[in-house]
Amino acid sequence: MNNPEDILIGITRLTSKIETEYPELYRFLEENPITLPTMAHPEVHKKELQDYLESLEQLLDKHLKTHKKDKGLN
């Protein structure tokens, strides 16, 4: 993903997938008040968006691996 708009689309799609297919995981995506900006229009950089997308991907991947182990499918 080369531009911030594409990364935002990826974040939105992955978040929606987690919400609909893995609701037990979705509750962990709540924003931490400490990380929320206090400015009305904070500047968000491409690197921050990419890092967030990667963290979502890692969270889902870890959940899937753990879920498989719990079900004895691994």
CHARMM-style PDB file with segment names, atoms N, HN, CA, C and O in Angstrom:
ATOM      1  N   MET     1       0.845  -1.168   0.000  1.00  0.00      PROA
ATOM      2  CA  MET     1       0.000   0.000   0.000  1.00  0.00      PROA
ATOM      3  C   MET     1       0.886   1.225   0.000  1.00  0.00      PROA
ATOM      4  O   MET     1       1.731   1.417   0.875  1.00  0.00      PROA
ATOM      5  N   ASN     2       0.669   2.034  -0.994  1.00  0.00      PROA
ATOM      6  HN  ASN     2      -0.017   1.879  -1.704  1.00  0.00      PROA
ATOM      7  CA  ASN     2       1.599   3.139  -1.205  1.00  0.00      PROA
ATOM      8  C   ASN     2       1.142   4.475  -0.649  1.00  0.00      PROA
ATOM      9  O   ASN     2       1.978   5.320  -0.330  1.00  0.00      PROA
ATOM     10  N   ASN     3      -0.147   4.689  -0.526  1.00  0.00      PROA
ATOM     11  HN  ASN     3      -0.826   4.003  -0.786  1.00  0.00      PROA
ATOM     12  CA  ASN     3      -0.573   6.002  -0.047  1.00  0.00      PROA
ATOM     13  C   ASN     3      -1.499   5.855   1.155  1.00  0.00      PROA
ATOM     14  O   ASN     3      -2.065   4.786   1.383  1.00  0.00      PROA
ATOM     15  N   PRO     4      -1.651   6.931   1.921  1.00  0.00      PROA
ATOM     16  CA  PRO     4      -2.469   6.866   3.134  1.00  0.00      PROA
ATOM     17  C   PRO     4      -3.914   6.427   2.878  1.00  0.00      PROA
ATOM     18  O   PRO     4      -4.506   5.734   3.706  1.00  0.00      PROA
ATOM     19  N   GLU     5      -4.473   6.820   1.753  1.00  0.00      PROA
ATOM     20  HN  GLU     5      -3.992   7.382   1.081  1.00  0.00      PROA
ATOM     21  CA  GLU     5      -5.853   6.431   1.458  1.00  0.00      PROA
ATOM     22  C   GLU     5      -5.987   4.913   1.322  1.00  0.00      PROA
ATOM     23  O   GLU     5      -6.946   4.325   1.822  1.00  0.00      PROA
ATOM     24  N   ASP     6      -5.030   4.287   0.651  1.00  0.00      PROA
ATOM     25  HN  ASP     6      -4.251   4.765   0.245  1.00  0.00      PROA
ATOM     26  CA  ASP     6      -5.045   2.827   0.516  1.00  0.00      PROA
ATOM     27  C   ASP     6      -4.883   2.144   1.868  1.00  0.00      PROA
ATOM     28  O   ASP     6      -5.522   1.128   2.140  1.00  0.00      PROA
ATOM     29  N   ILE     7      -4.037   2.702   2.703  1.00  0.00      PROA
ATOM     30  HN  ILE     7      -3.518   3.528   2.483  1.00  0.00      PROA
ATOM     31  CA  ILE     7      -3.823   2.124   4.030  1.00  0.00      PROA
ATOM     32  C   ILE     7      -5.105   2.250   4.851  1.00  0.00      PROA
ATOM     33  O   ILE     7      -5.485   1.311   5.551  1.00  0.00      PROA
ATOM     34  N   LEU     8      -5.776   3.401   4.771  1.00  0.00      PROA
ATOM     35  HN  LEU     8      -5.468   4.164   4.202  1.00  0.00      PROA
ATOM     36  CA  LEU     8      -7.040   3.587   5.487  1.00  0.00      PROA
ATOM     37  C   LEU     8      -8.103   2.598   5.008  1.00  0.00      PROA
ATOM     38  O   LEU     8      -8.879   2.081   5.812  1.00  0.00      PROA
ATOM     39  N   ILE     9      -8.136   2.339   3.717  1.00  0.00      PROA
ATOM     40  HN  ILE     9      -7.505   2.758   3.065  1.00  0.00      PROA
ATOM     41  CA  ILE     9      -9.070   1.349   3.175  1.00  0.00      PROA
ATOM     42  C   ILE     9      -8.752  -0.030   3.752  1.00  0.00      PROA
ATOM     43  O   ILE     9      -9.656  -0.779   4.124  1.00  0.00      PROA
ATOM     44  N   GLY    10      -7.460  -0.359   3.824  1.00  0.00      PROA
ATOM     45  HN  GLY    10      -6.726   0.248   3.522  1.00  0.00      PROA
ATOM     46  CA  GLY    10      -7.047  -1.638   4.403  1.00  0.00      PROA
ATOM     47  C   GLY    10      -7.441  -1.748   5.872  1.00  0.00      PROA
ATOM     48  O   GLY    10      -7.906  -2.797   6.319  1.00  0.00      PROA
ATOM     49  N   ILE    11      -7.255  -0.672   6.615  1.00  0.00      PROA
ATOM     50  HN  ILE    11      -6.877   0.180   6.252  1.00  0.00      PROA
ATOM     51  CA  ILE    11      -7.631  -0.652   8.033  1.00  0.00      PROA
ATOM     52  C   ILE    11      -9.139  -0.851   8.180  1.00  0.00      PROA
ATOM     53  O   ILE    11      -9.595  -1.627   9.020  1.00  0.00      PROA
ATOM     54  N   THR    12      -9.900  -0.143   7.354  1.00  0.00      PROA
ATOM     55  HN  THR    12      -9.529   0.486   6.672  1.00  0.00      PROA
ATOM     56  CA  THR    12     -11.356  -0.244   7.415  1.00  0.00      PROA
ATOM     57  C   THR    12     -11.831  -1.652   7.084  1.00  0.00      PROA
ATOM     58  O   THR    12     -12.688  -2.202   7.776  1.00  0.00      PROA
ATOM     59  N   ARG    13     -11.282  -2.226   6.040  1.00  0.00      PROA
ATOM     60  HN  ARG    13     -10.586  -1.780   5.478  1.00  0.00      PROA
ATOM     61  CA  ARG    13     -11.683  -3.587   5.647  1.00  0.00      PROA
ATOM     62  C   ARG    13     -11.334  -4.612   6.716  1.00  0.00      PROA
ATOM     63  O   ARG    13     -12.144  -5.477   7.047  1.00  0.00      PROA
ATOM     64  N   LEU    14     -10.125  -4.509   7.251  1.00  0.00      PROA
ATOM     65  HN  LEU    14      -9.466  -3.807   6.982  1.00  0.00      PROA
ATOM     66  CA  LEU    14      -9.701  -5.472   8.264  1.00  0.00      PROA
ATOM     67  C   LEU    14     -10.505  -5.306   9.546  1.00  0.00      PROA
ATOM     68  O   LEU    14     -10.884  -6.294  10.174  1.00  0.00      PROA
ATOM     69  N   THR    15     -10.764  -4.070   9.935  1.00  0.00      PROA
ATOM     70  HN  THR    15     -10.456  -3.267   9.425  1.00  0.00      PROA
ATOM     71  CA  THR    15     -11.566  -3.821  11.127  1.00  0.00      PROA
ATOM     72  C   THR    15     -12.978  -4.369  10.955  1.00  0.00      PROA
ATOM     73  O   THR    15     -13.537  -4.955  11.883  1.00  0.00      PROA
ATOM     74  N   SER    16     -13.555  -4.178   9.773  1.00  0.00      PROA
ATOM     75  HN  SER    16     -13.101  -3.701   9.020  1.00  0.00      PROA
ATOM     76  CA  SER    16     -14.892  -4.712   9.490  1.00  0.00      PROA
ATOM     77  C   SER    16     -14.897  -6.236   9.529  1.00  0.00      PROA
ATOM     78  O   SER    16     -15.831  -6.847  10.047  1.00  0.00      PROA
ATOM     79  N   LYS    17     -13.850  -6.843   8.978  1.00  0.00      PROA
ATOM     80  HN  LYS    17     -13.091  -6.346   8.557  1.00  0.00      PROA
ATOM     81  CA  LYS    17     -13.743  -8.301   8.997  1.00  0.00      PROA
ATOM     82  C   LYS    17     -13.665  -8.813  10.430  1.00  0.00      PROA
ATOM     83  O   LYS    17     -14.330  -9.783  10.791  1.00  0.00      PROA
ATOM     84  N   ILE    18     -12.855  -8.157  11.232  1.00  0.00      PROA
ATOM     85  HN  ILE    18     -12.314  -7.369  10.939  1.00  0.00      PROA
ATOM     86  CA  ILE    18     -12.716  -8.562  12.631  1.00  0.00      PROA
ATOM     87  C   ILE    18     -14.056  -8.395  13.344  1.00  0.00      PROA
ATOM     88  O   ILE    18     -14.456  -9.258  14.125  1.00  0.00      PROA
ATOM     89  N   GLU    19     -14.743  -7.296  13.082  1.00  0.00      PROA
ATOM     90  HN  GLU    19     -14.419  -6.594  12.448  1.00  0.00      PROA
ATOM     91  CA  GLU    19     -16.026  -7.037  13.731  1.00  0.00      PROA
ATOM     92  C   GLU    19     -17.068  -8.098  13.383  1.00  0.00      PROA
ATOM     93  O   GLU    19     -17.807  -8.552  14.256  1.00  0.00      PROA
ATOM     94  N   THR    20     -17.128  -8.491  12.120  1.00  0.00      PROA
ATOM     95  HN  THR    20     -16.527  -8.122  11.410  1.00  0.00      PROA
ATOM     96  CA  THR    20     -18.174  -9.425  11.695  1.00  0.00      PROA
ATOM     97  C   THR    20     -17.797 -10.893  11.899  1.00  0.00      PROA
ATOM     98  O   THR    20     -18.649 -11.701  12.268  1.00  0.00      PROA
ATOM     99  N   GLU    21     -16.541 -11.244  11.665  1.00  0.00      PROA
ATOM    100  HN  GLU    21     -15.849 -10.587  11.366  1.00  0.00      PROA
ATOM    101  CA  GLU    21     -16.137 -12.644  11.734  1.00  0.00      PROA
ATOM    102  C   GLU    21     -15.527 -13.057  13.067  1.00  0.00      PROA
ATOM    103  O   GLU    21     -15.540 -14.237  13.416  1.00  0.00      PROA
ATOM    104  N   TYR    22     -14.996 -12.098  13.810  1.00  0.00      PROA
ATOM    105  HN  TYR    22     -14.986 -11.139  13.527  1.00  0.00      PROA
ATOM    106  CA  TYR    22     -14.326 -12.391  15.080  1.00  0.00      PROA
ATOM    107  C   TYR    22     -14.757 -11.391  16.149  1.00  0.00      PROA
ATOM    108  O   TYR    22     -13.922 -10.642  16.655  1.00  0.00      PROA
ATOM    109  N   PRO    23     -16.047 -11.363  16.504  1.00  0.00      PROA
ATOM    110  CA  PRO    23     -16.520 -10.374  17.477  1.00  0.00      PROA
ATOM    111  C   PRO    23     -15.825 -10.486  18.832  1.00  0.00      PROA
ATOM    112  O   PRO    23     -15.704  -9.498  19.556  1.00  0.00      PROA
ATOM    113  N   GLU    24     -15.372 -11.684  19.170  1.00  0.00      PROA
ATOM    114  HN  GLU    24     -15.470 -12.487  18.582  1.00  0.00      PROA
ATOM    115  CA  GLU    24     -14.654 -11.858  20.435  1.00  0.00      PROA
ATOM    116  C   GLU    24     -13.331 -11.104  20.430  1.00  0.00      PROA
ATOM    117  O   GLU    24     -12.816 -10.754  21.492  1.00  0.00      PROA
ATOM    118  N   LEU    25     -12.785 -10.853  19.273  1.00  0.00      PROA
ATOM    119  HN  LEU    25     -13.204 -11.137  18.411  1.00  0.00      PROA
ATOM    120  CA  LEU    25     -11.535 -10.110  19.138  1.00  0.00      PROA
ATOM    121  C   LEU    25     -11.799  -8.615  18.993  1.00  0.00      PROA
ATOM    122  O   LEU    25     -10.980  -7.789  19.398  1.00  0.00      PROA
ATOM    123  N   TYR    26     -12.939  -8.276  18.417  1.00  0.00      PROA
ATOM    124  HN  TYR    26     -13.604  -8.946  18.088  1.00  0.00      PROA
ATOM    125  CA  TYR    26     -13.265  -6.880  18.136  1.00  0.00      PROA
ATOM    126  C   TYR    26     -13.259  -6.019  19.394  1.00  0.00      PROA
ATOM    127  O   TYR    26     -12.879  -4.850  19.341  1.00  0.00      PROA
ATOM    128  N   ARG    27     -13.672  -6.577  20.510  1.00  0.00      PROA
ATOM    129  HN  ARG    27     -13.981  -7.528  20.553  1.00  0.00      PROA
ATOM    130  CA  ARG    27     -13.733  -5.788  21.752  1.00  0.00      PROA
ATOM    131  C   ARG    27     -12.359  -5.287  22.186  1.00  0.00      PROA
ATOM    132  O   ARG    27     -12.268  -4.326  22.949  1.00  0.00      PROA
ATOM    133  N   PHE    28     -11.296  -5.919  21.713  1.00  0.00      PROA
ATOM    134  HN  PHE    28     -11.370  -6.700  21.093  1.00  0.00      PROA
ATOM    135  CA  PHE    28      -9.946  -5.481  22.053  1.00  0.00      PROA
ATOM    136  C   PHE    28      -9.483  -4.290  21.216  1.00  0.00      PROA
ATOM    137  O   PHE    28      -8.409  -3.739  21.457  1.00  0.00      PROA
ATOM    138  N   LEU    29     -10.286  -3.897  20.240  1.00  0.00      PROA
ATOM    139  HN  LEU    29     -11.158  -4.346  20.044  1.00  0.00      PROA
ATOM    140  CA  LEU    29      -9.903  -2.784  19.377  1.00  0.00      PROA
ATOM    141  C   LEU    29     -10.354  -1.432  19.903  1.00  0.00      PROA
ATOM    142  O   LEU    29     -10.127  -0.414  19.249  1.00  0.00      PROA
ATOM    143  N   GLU    30     -10.977  -1.399  21.049  1.00  0.00      PROA
ATOM    144  HN  GLU    30     -11.161  -2.226  21.580  1.00  0.00      PROA
ATOM    145  CA  GLU    30     -11.406  -0.131  21.613  1.00  0.00      PROA
ATOM    146  C   GLU    30     -10.202   0.774  21.797  1.00  0.00      PROA
ATOM    147  O   GLU    30      -9.115   0.330  22.167  1.00  0.00      PROA
ATOM    148  N   GLU    31     -10.420   2.049  21.532  1.00  0.00      PROA
ATOM    149  HN  GLU    31     -11.303   2.410  21.231  1.00  0.00      PROA
ATOM    150  CA  GLU    31      -9.340   3.011  21.659  1.00  0.00      PROA
ATOM    151  C   GLU    31      -8.969   3.215  23.123  1.00  0.00      PROA
ATOM    152  O   GLU    31      -9.830   3.258  24.001  1.00  0.00      PROA
ATOM    153  N   ASN    32      -7.703   3.335  23.356  1.00  0.00      PROA
ATOM    154  HN  ASN    32      -7.003   3.299  22.643  1.00  0.00      PROA
ATOM    155  CA  ASN    32      -7.193   3.653  24.677  1.00  0.00      PROA
ATOM    156  C   ASN    32      -7.215   5.177  24.812  1.00  0.00      PROA
ATOM    157  O   ASN    32      -6.623   5.860  23.977  1.00  0.00      PROA
ATOM    158  N   PRO    33      -7.877   5.737  25.835  1.00  0.00      PROA
ATOM    159  CA  PRO    33      -7.953   7.195  25.963  1.00  0.00      PROA
ATOM    160  C   PRO    33      -6.586   7.875  25.999  1.00  0.00      PROA
ATOM    161  O   PRO    33      -6.467   9.040  25.620  1.00  0.00      PROA
ATOM    162  N   ILE    34      -5.578   7.176  26.441  1.00  0.00      PROA
ATOM    163  HN  ILE    34      -5.674   6.230  26.749  1.00  0.00      PROA
ATOM    164  CA  ILE    34      -4.238   7.763  26.499  1.00  0.00      PROA
ATOM    165  C   ILE    34      -3.699   8.026  25.099  1.00  0.00      PROA
ATOM    166  O   ILE    34      -2.931   8.968  24.903  1.00  0.00      PROA
ATOM    167  N   THR    35      -4.086   7.214  24.132  1.00  0.00      PROA
ATOM    168  HN  THR    35      -4.710   6.449  24.292  1.00  0.00      PROA
ATOM    169  CA  THR    35      -3.552   7.352  22.781  1.00  0.00      PROA
ATOM    170  C   THR    35      -4.376   8.282  21.896  1.00  0.00      PROA
ATOM    171  O   THR    35      -3.949   8.622  20.793  1.00  0.00      PROA
ATOM    172  N   LEU    36      -5.547   8.696  22.365  1.00  0.00      PROA
ATOM    173  HN  LEU    36      -5.894   8.420  23.261  1.00  0.00      PROA
ATOM    174  CA  LEU    36      -6.372   9.589  21.564  1.00  0.00      PROA
ATOM    175  C   LEU    36      -5.811  11.002  21.618  1.00  0.00      PROA
ATOM    176  O   LEU    36      -5.477  11.495  22.695  1.00  0.00      PROA
ATOM    177  N   PRO    37      -5.705  11.656  20.470  1.00  0.00      PROA
ATOM    178  CA  PRO    37      -5.164  13.015  20.451  1.00  0.00      PROA
ATOM    179  C   PRO    37      -6.151  14.010  21.054  1.00  0.00      PROA
ATOM    180  O   PRO    37      -7.363  13.801  21.015  1.00  0.00      PROA
ATOM    181  N   THR    38      -5.620  15.082  21.605  1.00  0.00      PROA
ATOM    182  HN  THR    38      -4.635  15.251  21.637  1.00  0.00      PROA
ATOM    183  CA  THR    38      -6.465  16.119  22.184  1.00  0.00      PROA
ATOM    184  C   THR    38      -6.743  17.238  21.192  1.00  0.00      PROA
ATOM    185  O   THR    38      -7.598  18.088  21.443  1.00  0.00      PROA
ATOM    186  N   MET    39      -6.041  17.252  20.081  1.00  0.00      PROA
ATOM    187  HN  MET    39      -5.346  16.562  19.877  1.00  0.00      PROA
ATOM    188  CA  MET    39      -6.227  18.284  19.061  1.00  0.00      PROA
ATOM    189  C   MET    39      -7.474  17.958  18.234  1.00  0.00      PROA
ATOM    190  O   MET    39      -7.841  16.794  18.077  1.00  0.00      PROA
ATOM    191  N   ALA    40      -8.120  19.008  17.708  1.00  0.00      PROA
ATOM    192  HN  ALA    40      -7.822  19.954  17.835  1.00  0.00      PROA
ATOM    193  CA  ALA    40      -9.324  18.826  16.902  1.00  0.00      PROA
ATOM    194  C   ALA    40      -9.020  18.114  15.581  1.00  0.00      PROA
ATOM    195  O   ALA    40      -9.802  17.266  15.151  1.00  0.00      PROA
ATOM    196  N   HSD    41      -7.916  18.437  14.940  1.00  0.00      PROA
ATOM    197  HN  HSD    41      -7.280  19.126  15.289  1.00  0.00      PROA
ATOM    198  CA  HSD    41      -7.542  17.843  13.654  1.00  0.00      PROA
ATOM    199  C   HSD    41      -6.075  17.410  13.694  1.00  0.00      PROA
ATOM    200  O   HSD    41      -5.203  18.067  13.127  1.00  0.00      PROA
ATOM    201  N   PRO    42      -5.827  16.300  14.371  1.00  0.00      PROA
ATOM    202  CA  PRO    42      -4.428  15.857  14.484  1.00  0.00      PROA
ATOM    203  C   PRO    42      -3.892  15.383  13.132  1.00  0.00      PROA
ATOM    204  O   PRO    42      -4.635  14.876  12.291  1.00  0.00      PROA
ATOM    205  N   GLU    43      -2.613  15.557  12.953  1.00  0.00      PROA
ATOM    206  HN  GLU    43      -2.010  15.969  13.636  1.00  0.00      PROA
ATOM    207  CA  GLU    43      -1.959  15.100  11.736  1.00  0.00      PROA
ATOM    208  C   GLU    43      -1.550  13.648  11.924  1.00  0.00      PROA
ATOM    209  O   GLU    43      -0.897  13.297  12.907  1.00  0.00      PROA
ATOM    210  N   VAL    44      -1.935  12.817  10.982  1.00  0.00      PROA
ATOM    211  HN  VAL    44      -2.465  13.102  10.183  1.00  0.00      PROA
ATOM    212  CA  VAL    44      -1.590  11.397  11.042  1.00  0.00      PROA
ATOM    213  C   VAL    44      -0.710  11.098   9.836  1.00  0.00      PROA
ATOM    214  O   VAL    44      -1.054  11.429   8.701  1.00  0.00      PROA
ATOM    215  N   HSD    45       0.404  10.482  10.096  1.00  0.00      PROA
ATOM    216  HN  HSD    45       0.682  10.213  11.018  1.00  0.00      PROA
ATOM    217  CA  HSD    45       1.360  10.202   9.034  1.00  0.00      PROA
ATOM    218  C   HSD    45       1.201   8.788   8.493  1.00  0.00      PROA
ATOM    219  O   HSD    45       0.654   7.909   9.160  1.00  0.00      PROA
ATOM    220  N   LYS    46       1.677   8.590   7.301  1.00  0.00      PROA
ATOM    221  HN  LYS    46       2.121   9.304   6.760  1.00  0.00      PROA
ATOM    222  CA  LYS    46       1.592   7.299   6.617  1.00  0.00      PROA
ATOM    223  C   LYS    46       2.200   6.189   7.476  1.00  0.00      PROA
ATOM    224  O   LYS    46       1.631   5.102   7.569  1.00  0.00      PROA
ATOM    225  N   LYS    47       3.326   6.445   8.091  1.00  0.00      PROA
ATOM    226  HN  LYS    47       3.789   7.328   8.015  1.00  0.00      PROA
ATOM    227  CA  LYS    47       4.011   5.439   8.919  1.00  0.00      PROA
ATOM    228  C   LYS    47       3.122   4.997  10.076  1.00  0.00      PROA
ATOM    229  O   LYS    47       3.064   3.809  10.393  1.00  0.00      PROA
ATOM    230  N   GLU    48       2.437   5.934  10.702  1.00  0.00      PROA
ATOM    231  HN  GLU    48       2.485   6.899  10.444  1.00  0.00      PROA
ATOM    232  CA  GLU    48       1.553   5.592  11.815  1.00  0.00      PROA
ATOM    233  C   GLU    48       0.384   4.734  11.352  1.00  0.00      PROA
ATOM    234  O   GLU    48      -0.005   3.782  12.028  1.00  0.00      PROA
ATOM    235  N   LEU    49      -0.172   5.078  10.196  1.00  0.00      PROA
ATOM    236  HN  LEU    49       0.144   5.851   9.646  1.00  0.00      PROA
ATOM    237  CA  LEU    49      -1.264   4.285   9.638  1.00  0.00      PROA
ATOM    238  C   LEU    49      -0.792   2.876   9.299  1.00  0.00      PROA
ATOM    239  O   LEU    49      -1.477   1.898   9.597  1.00  0.00      PROA
ATOM    240  N   GLN    50       0.369   2.777   8.680  1.00  0.00      PROA
ATOM    241  HN  GLN    50       0.926   3.571   8.438  1.00  0.00      PROA
ATOM    242  CA  GLN    50       0.926   1.477   8.309  1.00  0.00      PROA
ATOM    243  C   GLN    50       1.195   0.636   9.552  1.00  0.00      PROA
ATOM    244  O   GLN    50       0.917  -0.563   9.570  1.00  0.00      PROA
ATOM    245  N   ASP    51       1.736   1.266  10.588  1.00  0.00      PROA
ATOM    246  HN  ASP    51       1.962   2.240  10.574  1.00  0.00      PROA
ATOM    247  CA  ASP    51       1.999   0.554  11.845  1.00  0.00      PROA
ATOM    248  C   ASP    51       0.703   0.028  12.453  1.00  0.00      PROA
ATOM    249  O   ASP    51       0.661  -1.089  12.968  1.00  0.00      PROA
ATOM    250  N   TYR    52      -0.357   0.840  12.390  1.00  0.00      PROA
ATOM    251  HN  TYR    52      -0.323   1.747  11.972  1.00  0.00      PROA
ATOM    252  CA  TYR    52      -1.640   0.411  12.955  1.00  0.00      PROA
ATOM    253  C   TYR    52      -2.215  -0.759  12.157  1.00  0.00      PROA
ATOM    254  O   TYR    52      -2.721  -1.722  12.734  1.00  0.00      PROA
ATOM    255  N   LEU    53      -2.136  -0.669  10.844  1.00  0.00      PROA
ATOM    256  HN  LEU    53      -1.726   0.113  10.375  1.00  0.00      PROA
ATOM    257  CA  LEU    53      -2.618  -1.767  10.002  1.00  0.00      PROA
ATOM    258  C   LEU    53      -1.857  -3.054  10.311  1.00  0.00      PROA
ATOM    259  O   LEU    53      -2.456  -4.122  10.435  1.00  0.00      PROA
ATOM    260  N   GLU    54      -0.550  -2.948  10.434  1.00  0.00      PROA
ATOM    261  HN  GLU    54      -0.063  -2.081  10.333  1.00  0.00      PROA
ATOM    262  CA  GLU    54       0.261  -4.125  10.752  1.00  0.00      PROA
ATOM    263  C   GLU    54      -0.094  -4.691  12.128  1.00  0.00      PROA
ATOM    264  O   GLU    54      -0.105  -5.908  12.314  1.00  0.00      PROA
ATOM    265  N   SER    55      -0.385  -3.813  13.088  1.00  0.00      PROA
ATOM    266  HN  SER    55      -0.376  -2.824  12.936  1.00  0.00      PROA
ATOM    267  CA  SER    55      -0.748  -4.306  14.421  1.00  0.00      PROA
ATOM    268  C   SER    55      -2.085  -5.046  14.376  1.00  0.00      PROA
ATOM    269  O   SER    55      -2.267  -6.037  15.083  1.00  0.00      PROA
ATOM    270  N   LEU    56      -3.023  -4.570  13.549  1.00  0.00      PROA
ATOM    271  HN  LEU    56      -2.876  -3.765  12.975  1.00  0.00      PROA
ATOM    272  CA  LEU    56      -4.297  -5.277  13.382  1.00  0.00      PROA
ATOM    273  C   LEU    56      -4.076  -6.649  12.751  1.00  0.00      PROA
ATOM    274  O   LEU    56      -4.663  -7.643  13.177  1.00  0.00      PROA
ATOM    275  N   GLU    57      -3.226  -6.687  11.735  1.00  0.00      PROA
ATOM    276  HN  GLU    57      -2.750  -5.879  11.389  1.00  0.00      PROA
ATOM    277  CA  GLU    57      -2.926  -7.954  11.064  1.00  0.00      PROA
ATOM    278  C   GLU    57      -2.286  -8.941  12.033  1.00  0.00      PROA
ATOM    279  O   GLU    57      -2.625 -10.125  12.030  1.00  0.00      PROA
ATOM    280  N   GLN    58      -1.365  -8.459  12.858  1.00  0.00      PROA
ATOM    281  HN  GLN    58      -1.089  -7.498  12.860  1.00  0.00      PROA
ATOM    282  CA  GLN    58      -0.704  -9.326  13.836  1.00  0.00      PROA
ATOM    283  C   GLN    58      -1.683  -9.819  14.893  1.00  0.00      PROA
ATOM    284  O   GLN    58      -1.625 -10.977  15.307  1.00  0.00      PROA
ATOM    285  N   LEU    59      -2.581  -8.943  15.329  1.00  0.00      PROA
ATOM    286  HN  LEU    59      -2.628  -8.002  14.992  1.00  0.00      PROA
ATOM    287  CA  LEU    59      -3.575  -9.325  16.317  1.00  0.00      PROA
ATOM    288  C   LEU    59      -4.470 -10.431  15.773  1.00  0.00      PROA
ATOM    289  O   LEU    59      -4.734 -11.413  16.467  1.00  0.00      PROA
ATOM    290  N   LEU    60      -4.935 -10.281  14.543  1.00  0.00      PROA
ATOM    291  HN  LEU    60      -4.720  -9.483  13.979  1.00  0.00      PROA
ATOM    292  CA  LEU    60      -5.784 -11.293  13.934  1.00  0.00      PROA
ATOM    293  C   LEU    60      -5.016 -12.595  13.716  1.00  0.00      PROA
ATOM    294  O   LEU    60      -5.540 -13.676  13.982  1.00  0.00      PROA
ATOM    295  N   ASP    61      -3.780 -12.495  13.235  1.00  0.00      PROA
ATOM    296  HN  ASP    61      -3.354 -11.616  13.019  1.00  0.00      PROA
ATOM    297  CA  ASP    61      -2.966 -13.686  12.998  1.00  0.00      PROA
ATOM    298  C   ASP    61      -2.748 -14.461  14.301  1.00  0.00      PROA
ATOM    299  O   ASP    61      -2.880 -15.685  14.332  1.00  0.00      PROA
ATOM    300  N   LYS    62      -2.418 -13.749  15.362  1.00  0.00      PROA
ATOM    301  HN  LYS    62      -2.311 -12.755  15.338  1.00  0.00      PROA
ATOM    302  CA  LYS    62      -2.202 -14.412  16.651  1.00  0.00      PROA
ATOM    303  C   LYS    62      -3.493 -15.057  17.140  1.00  0.00      PROA
ATOM    304  O   LYS    62      -3.478 -16.167  17.671  1.00  0.00      PROA
ATOM    305  N   HSD    63      -4.594 -14.366  16.960  1.00  0.00      PROA
ATOM    306  HN  HSD    63      -4.607 -13.465  16.528  1.00  0.00      PROA
ATOM    307  CA  HSD    63      -5.883 -14.921  17.375  1.00  0.00      PROA
ATOM    308  C   HSD    63      -6.195 -16.206  16.604  1.00  0.00      PROA
ATOM    309  O   HSD    63      -6.630 -17.197  17.192  1.00  0.00      PROA
ATOM    310  N   LEU    64      -5.974 -16.185  15.306  1.00  0.00      PROA
ATOM    311  HN  LEU    64      -5.621 -15.381  14.829  1.00  0.00      PROA
ATOM    312  CA  LEU    64      -6.257 -17.366  14.483  1.00  0.00      PROA
ATOM    313  C   LEU    64      -5.380 -18.547  14.884  1.00  0.00      PROA
ATOM    314  O   LEU    64      -5.857 -19.680  14.949  1.00  0.00      PROA
ATOM    315  N   LYS    65      -4.109 -18.290  15.152  1.00  0.00      PROA
ATOM    316  HN  LYS    65      -3.721 -17.370  15.099  1.00  0.00      PROA
ATOM    317  CA  LYS    65      -3.205 -19.368  15.574  1.00  0.00      PROA
ATOM    318  C   LYS    65      -3.622 -19.929  16.930  1.00  0.00      PROA
ATOM    319  O   LYS    65      -3.609 -21.144  17.132  1.00  0.00      PROA
ATOM    320  N   THR    66      -3.986 -19.059  17.845  1.00  0.00      PROA
ATOM    321  HN  THR    66      -3.997 -18.073  17.681  1.00  0.00      PROA
ATOM    322  CA  THR    66      -4.412 -19.483  19.178  1.00  0.00      PROA
ATOM    323  C   THR    66      -5.726 -20.248  19.099  1.00  0.00      PROA
ATOM    324  O   THR    66      -5.909 -21.255  19.783  1.00  0.00      PROA
ATOM    325  N   HSD    67      -6.626 -19.772  18.273  1.00  0.00      PROA
ATOM    326  HN  HSD    67      -6.477 -18.955  17.717  1.00  0.00      PROA
ATOM    327  CA  HSD    67      -7.932 -20.415  18.109  1.00  0.00      PROA
ATOM    328  C   HSD    67      -7.773 -21.823  17.541  1.00  0.00      PROA
ATOM    329  O   HSD    67      -8.456 -22.751  17.974  1.00  0.00      PROA
ATOM    330  N   LYS    68      -6.882 -21.980  16.585  1.00  0.00      PROA
ATOM    331  HN  LYS    68      -6.327 -21.227  16.234  1.00  0.00      PROA
ATOM    332  CA  LYS    68      -6.636 -23.303  16.025  1.00  0.00      PROA
ATOM    333  C   LYS    68      -6.072 -24.249  17.068  1.00  0.00      PROA
ATOM    334  O   LYS    68      -6.452 -25.418  17.128  1.00  0.00      PROA
ATOM    335  N   LYS    69      -5.165 -23.740  17.889  1.00  0.00      PROA
ATOM    336  HN  LYS    69      -4.856 -22.790  17.840  1.00  0.00      PROA
ATOM    337  CA  LYS    69      -4.569 -24.585  18.943  1.00  0.00      PROA
ATOM    338  C   LYS    69      -5.656 -25.018  19.928  1.00  0.00      PROA
ATOM    339  O   LYS    69      -5.706 -26.174  20.347  1.00  0.00      PROA
ATOM    340  N   ASP    70      -6.534 -24.057  20.293  1.00  0.00      PROA
ATOM    341  HN  ASP    70      -6.493 -23.118  19.952  1.00  0.00      PROA
ATOM    342  CA  ASP    70      -7.592 -24.372  21.243  1.00  0.00      PROA
ATOM    343  C   ASP    70      -8.549 -25.424  20.700  1.00  0.00      PROA
ATOM    344  O   ASP    70      -9.079 -26.236  21.458  1.00  0.00      PROA
ATOM    345  N   LYS    71      -8.767 -25.411  19.403  1.00  0.00      PROA
ATOM    346  HN  LYS    71      -8.336 -24.751  18.787  1.00  0.00      PROA
ATOM    347  CA  LYS    71      -9.695 -26.356  18.778  1.00  0.00      PROA
ATOM    348  C   LYS    71      -9.006 -27.673  18.411  1.00  0.00      PROA
ATOM    349  O   LYS    71      -9.654 -28.608  17.942  1.00  0.00      PROA
ATOM    350  N   GLY    72      -7.684 -27.741  18.629  1.00  0.00      PROA
ATOM    351  HN  GLY    72      -7.157 -26.981  19.010  1.00  0.00      PROA
ATOM    352  CA  GLY    72      -6.946 -28.949  18.299  1.00  0.00      PROA
ATOM    353  C   GLY    72      -6.780 -29.157  16.806  1.00  0.00      PROA
ATOM    354  O   GLY    72      -6.612 -30.287  16.348  1.00  0.00      PROA
ATOM    355  N   LEU    73      -6.825 -28.077  16.048  1.00  0.00      PROA
ATOM    356  HN  LEU    73      -6.962 -27.159  16.420  1.00  0.00      PROA
ATOM    357  CA  LEU    73      -6.695 -28.171  14.593  1.00  0.00      PROA
ATOM    358  C   LEU    73      -5.285 -27.937  14.116  1.00  0.00      PROA
ATOM    359  O   LEU    73      -5.027 -28.027  12.915  1.00  0.00      PROA
ATOM    360  N   ASN    74      -4.382 -27.646  14.989  1.00  0.00      PROA
ATOM    361  HN  ASN    74      -4.592 -27.572  15.964  1.00  0.00      PROA
ATOM    362  CA  ASN    74      -3.020 -27.332  14.594  1.00  0.00      PROA
ATOM    363  C   ASN    74      -2.144 -28.552  14.522  1.00  0.00      PROA
ATOM    364  OT1 ASN    74      -0.961 -28.444  14.200  1.00  0.00      PROA
TER     365      ASN     74
END
